[in-house]
Structure formats: C-alpha cells, structure tokens
Amino acid sequence: MLIIKPRYYPLFIFILLTHFVHAQNAASGKITDAKTNKEISGVDVFINESNKPILTTTTGNFMVQSDSIIYKLKFLRKNYALESVDVTPDNANNIFVKLSQEKESNIQEVVIHNERPKYKNKKENPAYAIMQKVWARKRNNGLDKFDTYTYKEYEKIQFDANNLDSAFMKKKIFNKLEFIFDYKDSTASGKIGLPVFLNEAVYENYGENRPSKRTKKLLVAQKTSGFQDNQIVTLTAKNLYRDINIYDNTLNYFDIGFPSPVGETGFSTYDYNLVDTISIRGENAFKIRYLPKREDVLAFQGYLYIDTDSYAVLGATLKSTQKINVNFINGISTELEYDNPDENTFLPRKFVTEIEMTPFSKKKTAKSIVAKRSVDYSEYEFNKPLEDQIFKRKEEEYSDSFTDKDDAYWLKARPDSLSKSEQGIYDMLDKLQQTPKFNRIVKLYETLGSGYYNVKKLGIDIGPIFSVYGKNEVEGDRIRLGARTYFTRNDPWRVQFYTAYGFKDQQVKYGAEARFMFNRVNRFTIGAGTRRDILQLGVQLTNDDGIMARTFASSTIFARGENASLSSLNQTNVFTSIEPWKNFQIRLDGTMQSIKSANPDGFSLMYYKDGALRKTTNDSHFTLSLIARPGAKFSQTGIDRYEHGTLAPTIVLKYTKGVEGLFGSDFNYNKLQFLFYKPFLIGSWGKLQVNFEAGKNFNTVPLALQNVIPGNQSYSLAQNTFAQLNYYEFVADTYTTLHLEHHFNGKILSFIPLIKKLKLREVAFIRGAYGTLSDASKAINVEGFKYSAPSEHIYYEYGFGIENIGFGNLRIFRVDFNWRGNYLDRPDISTFGIKAGFQVNF
C-alpha cells in the first residue's frame, strides 16, 4: 500500500501539479433598468441561496462562476427591487436582467459612499457610530449560555491545482500520467484547474456547561480521495486556519495574528466605509467595506454585514491584501455566516476559507495549490439531557468503521451536492495509485521529505539520510548509518538502530531502541534501548528522554573557538509511559550510564570519591516526568504520532532520583526540574515566544551530572541556548533561565520605504540566566576551580535578527546578531557573534 507522509505531501503536490481554480459553472449576461433600458452598474450578484454577493458589477455586463451548479441568480442594487432569475443550460450565457426601481425602505437614514471617503476624524464616519454599537453589544458564543448543547458539523476540504497550461501538461514528468488531465476544468479567464484532493467528514458535537464544563467532538463519517495518510493531510489543512471569533481583537491564521475588522482596535488598522443596506435572510443589514490603512501590514480587506436593529454581525468576508507577507501563501479568503437567535448571542452558520499556496513565486500566474475548507453547522439542540457515557467514549474514536458509509448516506449528509469535478477526484486518485510512475515520484519525495528511504518489502526505513555525515574535534569526519522498522503509519511497535564511525578516533559507536504500545487510547507504552556514543553534554537543561536523540556533537560542522568538551557515554535505558488524560503524559525512566571525557587531554571530567581520583562517572537513576501539552493536535494513532503546529504550551515537571550502589552507581542524589514554553500572539505586533526553565540539584554531584547553562559555540542557530556562552562556562546546582524572543512579522521594517520591498521581518530577543554553585560541588571536581555559576548578577545577552530572507515565497533564511551583556572580564569569551540558519515556517 502506498503511504504518503506528511512532510513531503505539500511539496509533492506543488511540484507535480499546482495552482487553484474553482470547479466552474459559469453564467453571464446584461443588466438594464426596466424603465429606461439603460445598462446599470454597481449591482450585487448572488448565486443560488447565498446571501453574500459573489460579484459587484462595474458595467452593465456580468460574468460569474462557481464550484457548484448555478441554478439561480439574484440581483440587488440600491433603490431597485431584488430580482431573481432561474439559470438553465439554455440561458446560462445569455441572461437579460431588468431591475425595477422602488422607493427606499424604512432603514435608518445614513449617507452611503461608494468610494473611500476622507473624514477629519473617525467620529464623522457613520461606520464608526455603527461599530461603536457593535462593540457595546458585543456578542458571546451562544453555546455558553445553555446547560447542554449538541450540533452537527459537515466539513469539506479540497486541494485544487491551478494555472495549468498546455505547455505544463506536456512536460515529460506527466508521461503515462496524462489521464489526470481528463479531470481538469476551465475558468472564465481560460485558466486550467485540476482538483487533486477531497475529504468529507461529519462530526457530532456535544457540550455541557453546567454543572461541569465538558465537550466532545466525535467523527461519525469520513470519505477521502484515497491517500493513505489522509488524516495527516486533512489535519494539516485544518491547521492552516483556526476556528476564529470575529469579535476578538486578533484572528489567528498560521499562528500569526491578524487584526480583526470587528475588534475594538480595528480603527487603528482599517478604514471603514458604509456603502449600502441590504437584506440577509430577511434581516436588514448595513454593508460596511473596510480596507487596511497600509497595504504592507498583515491585515484583511472585505465587507461586514451588521444587523440594523440589533447590531449583530450577520456575516463577514476577509480577504488578504496583494502584498501579504506570509511565506508560501499568495492569498487568504474567508467568508463567515452567523445566526443571531437573540440580542446577546451568535451561533456559527457557515465558514469557508480558501488559502492559495505556492512554493516559490507570488506572481498571479504562478502555479499553486489552494486548500479550501468549508464547514456547515446545523441541527442545534439545547438543554437536552446528555448521558455521561457520551463524554467518556474513546475506543470507537480510533475505529475505522466510520468510513464505511454508502453513497446514500453522503447524499443526505451533504448540505450541497458535489460538483462534477469534485466527484471525479475519487476516481482520479484511485487510478494514480495504480500507476508505477506515480509511485516512483512519490517514493522520491517521500525520501526527501521524511529523511528516510522505505524498503517496503522488508518493512524498513533507512535513515535519517540527513544525519549521515557529521564532524567534531574528537571524531573528525563521522559517518552514521541507521534504520527503523516501518510497516504502516500506525505501527504499535518500532525498533530503531544506528552505527557510526569516526575517522579520527577510529572508534565504532552504536545505538538501538525498541518500543511497544499496548493501547492506542491511553498510549500505554514500554521501551528499552542502549547506546555508546560521543555527545556534547550541557546543551540542554531539561533533556529529552530516549536513546535515539541525535547527538549535538556530530551536528556542528562550523564552530566558534575550540570545542574539546565532549563526553563518551555508555547508556542503557528502560521506560514506560501512559496518557491518562488527553495531552497529559506520565513517563517513568530507569537509566544506567557511565560518562567519561572523550578528550582527556583537553577536557576533564575527573572527580574525587572517598578520597580516590576517578575519571568515569557511574550513575543509575530513575526519572519521573509529567508532561502537559494542553491544546496540542496530533494525527495517527501508532507509536509515533505526527504533531501539528499550534500555540499549545509545553509544561514539563521532572524528578530524578540517583541511587548509589545500584548497578555500581557512585551517587545518591535528587534533582527537580521545571520547563514552561508558550508562544503568545500579541495582536498585530507579532508573536512572543517564552521559554522558562528552573531546576535544583539537592546533593553534591560531579560535573558529568551537574546542571550546565547551555552555550552555543557553533555558528548555527540553536533554540534555547546562549549564543555568547562557551560550553561549560556556567555550571549551577540551582538555576533559572528565561528566553524571550519576539517576532514582529515585518511590522517595523514595513515603514522603511526601500527595505519594505524586501519583505524582511525583524526579531528581537533577550536571554537571561541566574544560578548558584556550592563550594562542595566545586571541590568534588579536579578542575572545579574553573567552574562557576552566574550568581553575582543575572547573566544576560540580547540582540536582534532578520528573518524571511529569500525570494518570492521561499524565504527560509535567518541571521541573528548577538551581544553579551555582562561578565565581560572573563578570558576567551565572545562579546559579539553572528548566528545563521534555516527555518521553515509561514
């Protein structure tokens, strides 16, 4: 079975197909005044039962297209009566519409403007008076008002390729794949589009607010276009856009904050213009156009539809500006519809979001992918008794039985029927997976995207290929070869191993680990592993657990100064873990290890024990870890899950107990550690990343077991390290560190006329560390006199970075400029440094 992995799927689609187009049904014609027969412009055109105009005409002629069948068009213009026309194959391209004038209805008298007006101040703007009343009567989510609630949710996710031309379709890569273009469609402008992925899902949502607050979302049906890892694809698509509340001040797209046009801070970003009053589902509504004051900021443009009586938001359209500065994104478009059952509540009715993505170019003619997600909410029921069992259901959530729904079920479940092109996606993808050339192309991108080459017949992945070569001062050039078992994406067990060889020390290193998961609901897992390798200790305070973590020593090719402070580690580990609650893990590790210097002439780990001098630290300890990730999202149910990017925090509490005498262990000690990491959206000012760590060794231990404030002597970026510290420069029994890094998303640089054209983004950061080291902890080490903690003052360093360096949509390079703030009188330090690296994000 072909397995498509998450990391390379978008890249595969970009290269193989690319660029969105709506599956088209088109209609065109002319609009005139019924009395004068003169052509009329400025007419809003609505498709089928939609209450949002798809087009506002600029002449007397119109042309519209849709991704569903057009069976009705409605036409509305100020001072004219609403006109409806049934669309048939016979009249679709030759529709004549005559609008009759009528007297203005009894809607509050306001001045209507068609262009962006200029006001001396916002209080002169009638739209401002309307928005003030919107803020004063700010709606709450209606679901919170009821003791219990249930509702149905239908979701459709579709990927389309667009801007395909005849030259592109004749490329050699499509030889023997030409049949996919039998499913293409054309837009009114002549562009060719091709739907390439479709996923439909039906959910049942349950909620209880009183006496306790509980929610449950159950997937009851799903139909996809055939890719084996469709769960990853669909969740990745969902992750591109979050569920948003239009009344919030900041809207989250791609974990980037966009100012909401309905937020109370909206007038600092947008200009508002009251352009008309229309009818939406029988309710009179103000139609307000909003535009960003500056096109170079992350903001939207579009329309708001405000009820003229209750000042509730009935709907909104949000469209990104042409100069949107988000990597891989050419455009965003969102349509929101709400029901307002009373004065103080709103309920979601329908959300539609389209995101146009291209890997390289932002040109309109570039081939790209559009991920379209539409969600329909229906069948609301309130204050209906709910059984406790509903909120406890787990096992069936991981069952594949929900995919076994016949066509009759889907015909009933869909709010609208699928278009002809959407129906063809299922057939096309099934044919592709039976095509050898397609499978070879997939294999190539699978290898590049995942870092592993899969030998399907053996059920083995060879890799990771990007860790094959490394270099350090002890090993010199280093070669590493590894493999892991891989039968399916949901394997309940996995065995991994590697071997490495250093050409300078001429030593073989190795590592192996086996893990088995007994229950995919609570993820009860056991594992064991062993390794003998050379590591750069002291680059993490709260270390990752597991044998197969990549060693930092072999990943640095270019470094500042000499780095001889490497350790030789012989380690065996057993562990068990469980998730008793969602996103909360309890893990217990037992570790036996011996640590000595990998370079005794340049770096000493020797210490005193019972009056004797020892060069090897023998240690056996148990570690209890509590790990919370509230709000994190995962796909797959096997031993290895795919985590989707979110703003979820990471909270870790660890207790380590060293046991003297166990397997020859030399020390009895207790260690407590805490870590908190969380990204915060700060409105239109970007995103702040906070990383706080604290810990304490309660007993005296040698350097190999001590807390080392992590330095970074490489020229590469390394998260949560101190760029201007040498390795082992600060060592502490008790420590506290804080890293603050703020990404402004180009907010400041967009004010500089020439620089803003480069679409660069600025980053500012400050890092601090404080700790203490007892005299006993110094005295136990042979070279203890060399080590100290930042106890006189809080050590700090600061700086700024420039990210988003590149071209078009490919802007993945970042450069940081770092300054050391204090402890400047120490020998062999660096007061200023430049770090660089690649980061792939939006």
N, C-alpha and C positions, 0 to 999 in steps of 0.2 A: 504493500500500500504506500503510495506517495505521501510523504509527510512534509508539509510546508511550515517552516519555522518562522517565528515572529519577526526576527530582526531583519531578515532579508526579503520578506514578502513585499513591503512597500517599494524597496529598491527594484525587485524583480518586476513589479507592475510598471514602475517608471520606465525601465529600460525596454521592456517587451512591448508595451502598448502606449499608454499615456495620452491624456487630456480629456476633460469632461465635456459632455454635451447632453442636454436633456433629450430623452427619447421623445421624438417630436410627433405631435399632431398640430397642424397649423391651420389658421383661419385668417382671412384678410378681406378688406372691403373699404367702403367710404361712408362717412358720417356727414349728414347735412341737417340744416334747420328745416323743419316740416313746413314752415310758413313761407320762408324766403328762398328755400332750396340752395342757400349758400353753405359752403363747407364750414364745419365747426372744428376747432382745435381745443385742446385742454380738456378732453373727455377722458374720464376714468373708465377703463375696460376691465370687467371682471369675468373670470372663467368659471363655468358651472355654478356650484353653490358657494364659491369662495367669497368672502367679504373683504378681501384685500385686492385692490386693483393690481393687475399684472402689468398694466401699461397706462400712461397718461399721454394722449396723442399731442403731437406738436403741429400736425397739419390735419387736413380733412381725411387723410387715408390712415389706415391702421393695419398692422400685421402682428399676430400673437402666436405663440407656440407653447405647448405644454408637454409634460412627460406622461400625461394620461389622456384618455379620449376626451375631446372637447365636444360636448353635446349642447351647451348653452353658453351664450354670451350676454352680459348685461352692460349697459352703457349709462353713465351718470355724469352730469355736469351741473354746476351751479346754475340755478334759475330754470333748469329743464327737468322734466319728469323722467323717472327711471324707465328705460326701455329694455326689454328682453327679446332675444332672437334665438330660436332653435337652430342648431347647426347640423347639417346633413352633408353627406359626401357631395351632393349636387350643388350646394350653395356655399361650401366652405371657403372657396377662393373668390367669391363674388357676392359679398354680403353688402346690401344697401340699408343703412340705418337712418331713420328720420326722427329727430328729437323734437318734442313739443315743449314750448316754453310754458312755465307755470309760475304762479306767484310764490315769492319766498315764504317758507313756512315759519311758524312762530318759534324760532330759535333765537336765543339771546343775540341781540344786535352787536356785532363786532365788525371791525374793519378787516377785510380779507386782503391779504397780499400774495401775489404770485411770485415776486422776486424777493431776494434777501433785503429787507429794509434796514435803514440805519436809524437808530434811536439815540437820543442824547444820553439816556440811561435806561436800564432794564425795566424800570417801573413804568416807562411809557409804552413798553411792549405788551400788547394784550395777551400774548402767550405766557408772559411771566405771571400775570394775575391768575391765569388758569393753572399754571404749575404750582403756584402757592397753595391753591385749594387742593390740588392733588397731594401735596406734602402734608397739608393739615389733616387730610382724611386718609392718610396712608393705610393701605390695606394689609391685613395679616393673612397668612396662609389659612384658608378656611378649614383645612383638615385639623388644625389645632383646637378648633372650637368644640369639637364633638367628642363624646366619650369614646366612641369607636367609629371606624370608617372602613369601607372597602371600595375598591375601584379596579377597573380593568385597564390594561395598558397594551396597546399594539405598537410594535416598533418595527421599522423597516430601515435597513442600512444597505446602501448601494454604492459601489465604486464604478465610476464611468471613466473611460479614456476619451480624449477629445483632441481636436485639431489634427486628426489623421488625414493625410493627403495621399494621392495615388503614388507619389514617389516613396513615401514612407512604407506603404503597404507592399511595395515591390522589393523591399530590402531582402537581402539574402537570408537573414535570420528567420524570415517567415516562410521560407521554402518548406513545403509539405505541411504548413500550418495555415494555408490560405483560406480554409473553410471558416475560420473565425470571423472573417470579414463578411460572411453571409449574414451575420447578425448586426451589421453596422446600421447606422441611421444617419440622416442628414438634418442639419439645422436650416433655418430660413436663410442664413447667410451663406449656405453652401458648405459649411464645415462638416466633417465626418466624425461621428462619435461612435463609441463601442462600449456597451455595458459589460463589465468584466466580473462583477461580484454582487451577489444579492443575499441578504439574510433577513428572514422574517422571524419575529418572536412575539409571543403572547404571554403576559405576566398577570398574575393576580396579586394585588397589594392589600395588605391588612395592617391596620393600625389601632392602637389603644392608647388613649391619653390619660385616662383615669380608671382605676386607682393608681396604676403604674404606667409608665410610658414604654410601649413596645411596638416594634414594626416588623413586618415580614414581607419579603418580595419573593414570590415563587414563580419560576419559569415553568409554564404548563405546556408550551408548544414551541417548536423551533423548526425552521426549514431553511436550508442553506444551499449554496450553489456548488457544494461538493468538495471544497478544500478540507483536508483532514484537520487542520488546526484553525477551523473557522472560529472557535471560541477566542483564540488569541486575536485574530483579525477583527472580529466584531468588538471585543472589549477595547482593543487599541483604537478603533474608530470612535467608540463611545468616549474614550478618554481624551479625544481631541476636543471635545466640548462637554462642559459640565452642565448639570441642571442649574439653571440660574433663576434668580428672583429679580425681576425688573425693577423692584422698588429699592434694591440695595444700591449703595453708592458705587460699588465696584463689581464688575462682572468678570468671572474667571474663564478665560479661554487659554488653553495650553499652559496653565499655571502662570499666566501673565494677566495683570489687571488692566481692564478697560473701563473707563468711567461710564456709568450708566446714564442714559439720557433722562431717566426718571428720578435719579438720585438727587438728593437735596444740594449736592455740589455741582450739578450739571451745568449751571450757568457760568461756571468758571472755565468750562471746556467748550461748550456748544453755544451757537446762536440759534434761537428758536423763532419760527415764523408761523403764525396762524394762517393757513391757506384756504380752509373750506370747512363746511359742516356736511356730514354725510350720514347715512343710516347703516348701522351694523346690527344685523339680527334683530331688526325692529327698534333699535335704540339710536337716538340721535347722538352723534359724536363729533367733537372737534377734531379736525385733522391738522396736526401740527408737524411741520417739517423742521428737522434740526440738522445742523451742519457743524463740524468742528471749526473752532476759530482759527486753528492752524492745521494744515494738512500733514505736517511732519510728525505729529504726535500719534500715539496709539489711541484711536477713537473711532466712533462709528458715525454714519450718516443714515438718515431714513425718516420714517414717519411714526408719530404717536397718535393713537385714536383714544380720545378721552370722552367718557360719557358726560353729556351736557348737564345732567341733573345731579348725579352722584359723584362726578369727577373721579370715577374709577377708570383704570386702564383696561380698555376692551381689547386692545391689540397693539402690536409694535413691530416695526421692521428695523433691522440693524444690518447695515452693510459697511464693510471696511472701506477705507479710502484707497485710492490707487497707489499711494506711497506707503502702504503698510510695511512696517519694518519688523517682520517676523520671518525667521528662516523657514525655507521650504513652503511658504504659504504665499499664494498670489491673491487670495481673496477669501472673505468670510461673508456669509449672508444668513441671517436668522429671521424667521417670522414667528411671532408669538401670538396666541389667541387665548383669551381668558373669559370665563364666565364669572359674573358677579351676582350671587344669589341674594345678597343684602348689602347694606351700607358699609359693612366693615370687613368683608371677606372677598377673596378671589380664589378661583379654582382653575388649574390648568385645563385647557381645552385641546390645544394642538400646538406642538413645537416642531419647526422644520429648520434644520441647519445644513448649509452646504459649505464645504471647505475645499477650495481649489489648491492643490499641492503640485509643485514642480521641484525637481531635484537641483536644477541649476539656474534657469533663466526666469526673470519676472516679466518677460515680454508677453503680450497678449497672444502672440502667435505660437508661443512655446507649447510643446506637448506636455500635458499634465494629467493628473488624476483629480477627480472631485469625489470626495466622500460625502454622501448625502444621508442624513439621518432624519426620519420623520417619526414622531410619536403622537399617537391619538389617545386621549384619556376619556373614558366613558364609564357608564354604569355605576355612578357614585351611589353608595348607600351609607346612611349614617345612623349611629346609635342602635345598631343591630348587635345582639349578643354574639360574642365570639368565644369559641372554645379554646382553652389553654393549649390544646394539642396543636393548634394551628401554628403557634409561635415556637413550638418545640420540634417541629418536623425538620429532619436533617437528611436521613438516609436517602429519601426519594429525590432530594435536590441534586444528588450526584448520579441519578439513574438516566440512562439514555432513552428511556421509554417515551419521554415527552416528544421525541422526534417522529414517533410513529403516528402521524396524523394524515388522514386521507385528503384528497382534493376537496371533497365536500366540506370538510371542517374549515379549510382555509378560505373557501369561497364565502363562508358565513362569517369568519373571523375578521376578514379584511374590511376596513371602512370603505375603501375604494378598490375596484378591480385592478389587477396588474395590467400594465400596458403590454403591447405585443413584444417589444424589445426586452422588457423585464421577464416575460415568460420564457424567452429564448435563452436567458442566461444559464438556466439549469441544464439545458441540452448542450450548450457550447462547452461548459466546464467539464461535463462528463466525457465529451469527445476528446478534449485536450488531455485529460489524464490517461487516455489510452494511446497517446501519440508518443513514440520513443524520443523524438527530437525535443518535444516539450519537456519530457522528464530529464533529458540531459542538461537542458538550460536551467531547470530547477535545481539540479544537483550542483551546478557551478555556483549559483547564487546562495544555495544552502551552505556550501563550504565557506564562501567569503563572508556571509552574514553571521553564521554561528561560530565560526572558527574551528569547526570540526568537519572531517570528511567521513561520511557514513558508509560503512560496508554493510549493506542491507542483509546479505545472505548470512553473515556472521552475527548480526545484531551488535555491531561495534562502531563507535565513533573514534576516529584517530585525531588527536589534537590535545590541547588547542594549538593550532598552527602558528599563531602569533606569539607563542612562548618558546618557539624552537631555539631562538638564539638570544643569549644574554652575555653580559661581561661585567666582571668586577676584579678588584686587585688581587684577590686570593686565587680565584679560579682562572683568571684570564678569560679567554673566549670559552663560552659554555654552550653546550648543545643539550636540549631537553626534548625527549620524545614521550608522549603519553597517549592513553586510550581510556575509553569507558564503555560499559555496556549501554546499548540503546536499542530497544526493540520498538517501543511506541512512546508517544509523548506522555502517557500516563503510567509508565512503569512504576510498580510499587517498590522496586528494589534497584540498586545501581552499585556497580563495582568500578572503581577508578584506580589507575596506577600510572606511574611515570618513572623514568630513569633519566639521569643527567650525567654529563661528563665534563670536567674542567680540564682544558689542555695545559694549564699552568701547574696546577697541583696534581694532575693525573689521578684524580680520585673519582670513583663512581658514586653517585648519590641516587636515592630512590624514595618512593613514597607509594602507599597503597591504602585504600579505604573501601569498606563495604557498608552499605546502609540498607535497611529494610523497614518499610512502613506497613504496619498491620491493619490500620484503619484510616481510610481517607476522609472520614468525617472529623474525628478529633486529631488526626495525623499523628497517632502514636507510633514512634519510630525508635529503632535501636541502630547502633552503628559502632564500628571499630576500625582503627587504622594505625599505621606506623610509618615513620619516615626517618631518614638520615640525610641531612642536607645542611647547606650553609645559608644562614639567614642574617638579615640586618635587623636585629632586635632594636627596640627603642624608637620605632616609627609609629607606634600606636599605643595609646594608653589603655583603652578598653579594647582588647584584642578580639578579633574574630575567632570563633571556635571552629575546629575542623582541621584535618591533616592536609587537605588538598589546596589550602590557600596558597596563592602564588607568593614566592619569596621576593621581598623588595630588593635584596642584594643582586639578583640576576636581571632586574628590570631597568637598571640605570646604566646607560652607556656613557653619557657625558655628565661630569660632576664637578663641583667647586671644591678645590683643595684635595688632599689625600683622604681616602676613606679606608682605613685598615681595621676599623672596629666591627668586624664581622664575627659571628658566632657559629660554632659547629654544634648542631643539635641532633640528638638521637632521642626520638619521642614516640611513645605509644599512647593511644587514646581510645577510650570506650565511652559511649554516651547513650542517653535515652532522652526523648523529648515528647511533649504532648501539647496540644492546644485545647484546653478545657473550654475556652470561650473563643469566639471569633477574634482573630488577630491578637491573641494573647498566648504566648508560648512559655512553657516551663521546661527548662533543659538542665540535666544533671550530667556533668562530665567527670570522669576519672582519668587522670593523666600521670604517667610515669615518664620522666625525662632526665637526660644528662646533658649539661651545657658546658662547653669549654670554648676558649678562644680559637678561632680559625686561623689566627695570625699571631702566635705568642710573642714574636719579636716586636710587633707594632701595637699590640692591644692586649692588655692583661685583664683576665677575669679571676685571678688568683685571690684567695681569701684565707683567713685563719679560722680553724675549727679545733677546739680543745687544744690549743697551743701548737697545732700542726698546720703546716702550709699546704693548701690543696689547690689544684688547678682545675678540677672538674666539680661542678655543682650537681649533686644528685638530688632530685626532687620528685616527690609523689604528692599529688594534691587532688582535692575534689572541688568542683566549681558548680554552684547553683546559680542559674541565670533566669531572671524574669524579664521577658521582652514583650513590650506592648507596641502595637502599630495601629492605633485606632483610625479607621477610615481608609486603610490601605486596601488596594484592589489586586487580586490575583486571578489568573486563569490557569487551567489544567488542574488535575487532581492527583497527579503522581508524586513521586518522591521529590522531584524538582519542579517548582512552580515558576511561572513567568509573572513577574511583578510589573504592574503598570504604574507609570509616574503619577503621583498625586501630591497634594500638600499635607499628607498624613505625617504626624510626628513619629519619631522613634524614641522610645524610652526604655532604657536598659538598667537593671539593677543586678549586680553580681556580688556574690560572696565566695571567696576562695579559702579553703582550709588546707594548709600543708600539714602532712602527718609524718613526723620524724620516725624513722625505723621501718616504715612501710616500703618494701622493695629496696631497702638500702638508702632511703631518703635521709638527708642530713639535717632537715629543718622542720620545726613545728611553727607555723605562723598563721595569721589571719589577715585577710585583705578584703576590703569593701570598696566597690567602685560604682559610680553612677554616671550615666550619659543621657543627655537630652538633646535632640536635634529636631528643628522645625523650621520650614520656610513660611514666611508671612507675606501676603500681598499688602502693599502699602498704597492703595489707591492707584492713581496714575503715576506715582513715583517709583513704581517697580516692585521688586521683591527683596526682602531681607531674609538672609539665612543665618540662623542662630545655632551654634553648637557649644554646649556647656558640658564640661566633664569635671568630676571631683572624685577623689579616692584617698585611701589611707592604708598603709601597712602598719599593723598594730605591733609587729615584732621586728626584731633585727634580722635582716637577710642580706646576703651578698649582692653584688652588682647585677648578677645574672637574673635575679628575681625581683629587682627593685623597679620602682616607677621612674621611667625616663621621659622627660619632657621632649616630645618628638621634634627633631630637627629635620632639615631637608638640605643636604649638600649637593643635590643634583640641580640641573638647570631646567628641570621639568616641574610642572605644577603637581603638587601632591596635597590632596584635601586634608584639612585639619592638622597640618604640620606647621612649624615655624620656619619661614623661609631663610631667616638670617641666623639661625642657631646651628652650631655644629652638632654632630651626633654625640650624645652623652655629655653635652656641655652642662646641662642641668639635670640633676637626679634628686628625687624627693621621696621621703616617707609619706608625707601628706601633700596633696596637690589640688589646685583648682585652675582650670583653663577656660577661656572664653574666646570664641571666634565669631566675629560679626562681619558679614560680607553682604553688601548691598548692591544689587544690580538695578541700575536706573533705566535700562531699556532705551537709552538714547535720549532721555528727557532733556538733559543739559546740552549735549552736543547738537541737538536739533536746532538750537538757537544760533549756531555759528554758520553763517551763510555758505561757505565753501565746504566745510567739514561735514555738514549735514547730508551732502550728496553722497558721501561715502557710506552712510548708514551704519556708522560705528556706534558702539554702545559703551558706556562708561561703568566701571565697577570701583567701589571704594571699600576698603577693609581695614580692620584693626584687630589685633590679636594680643591676648594677654595671658600671663601665667604667674601663679604665685605658689610657693611651696616651702616646706621646711625639711631639713635632713639632720637627724640626730648625730651626736658625736659617736655613738655606738655603731651606727650604720656606716660612718666614715672609717672607723677603726677596724672594722672587720675585713675591709678590702686592703690588699697590699698597697695599691696606689690610691687609697682613699683620700689622701691629701689633694688629689686632683679634682675631686668631685664636690659640688656644692649645689644648693637649691636657690631659687630666686626669692630669698627671704628678706633681703634688705629693702627691696622695692618690688612692686609688680613689674616683671619684665613685660615689655610691650614692643610691638613693631606695627607698622602701618604702611599704607601705600594705596595705589590705585592701579587699575588695569584697563586695558582696551580690548574688548571682545567684539565678536561679529566681524572679524577681519576676513575678507574673501571677495568673491564676486558673485553677482546675480543672487541666487538663492543659496549658494554654497558658501556659507560664512561660518567656519568652524574653528578658526584660529584665535588664540588669546595670548596676550602678553601682559605680564604683571611687573610693576616697579615697586620694590620693597625697600623700606628704610628701617634700620634698627633704632629703637628709641632710647635705650639706656644700656647699662653695663658695657660702656664703650671702652673701658680701660683694660679689657681682657686681651691676652695675646691671641694672635691668629684668628681674629674674628673678621666678619664681613659686615660693614655698616650699610652697604647698599648692594642690591642684587636684582637681576632681571630673570624672571622665570617665564617659560613659554610652553604652550601645549595645545592640544586639540580637544574641543568639547562639542559634542553633537547634541544640540537642543534647539528648541524653537526660538 
